[in-house]
Structure formats: C-alpha cells, structure tokens
Amino acid sequence: MTLAEAQAGQEYIIREIDTEDEELNAFLFSLGCYAGEPITVVSRLKGGCVVSIKDGRYNIDNQLAAAILI
C-alpha cells in the first residue's frame, strides 16, 4: 500500500521509498522519511496530503505519496 492510499489520522510504518531520484531520496531522508520510521497522515488534500514525521508536518503531493510504501 502507498501513502496515497492511506487513511487520515492513522499511523503507518514506512516500508520503502520507491523513487529513482537520489536528490529526492536525500531530501526525504533529511526530513526523517525513511524505511522503519512511523508516519501519520494528518489530513487529505486535493493535490496530496499533510503528513507528520517525527516532530514536523509536511505537505506531500500525490506523486510523492505514491512513491512512499507503507
């Protein structure tokens, strides 16, 4: 299942980041978004979702959310 299909208000564990872009992988890692970390979908938006990772909240678009496997 991907983050794009996740229910709002529920915590998930990131299994894998499925992207070919090394710069994007490094950016996500700097946010704390990597395999084994818990992630919570705070709310769903038309173009993506708001997620909580560690102590931060971030807006993730649908394309990126589809690359995060939970």
C-alpha positions, 0 to 999 in steps of 0.5 A: 500500500502507498501513502496515497492510499492511506487513511487520515489520522492513522499511523503507518510504518514506512516500508520503502521509498520507491523513487529513482531520484537520489536528490529526492531520496536525500531530501526525504531522508533529511526530513526523517522519511525513511524505511522503519520510521512511523508516519501519520497522515494528518489530513487529505488534500486535493493535490496530496496530503499533510503528513507528520514525521517525527516532530514536523508536518509536511505537505506531500503531493500525490506523486510523492505519496505514491512513491512512499510504501507503507 
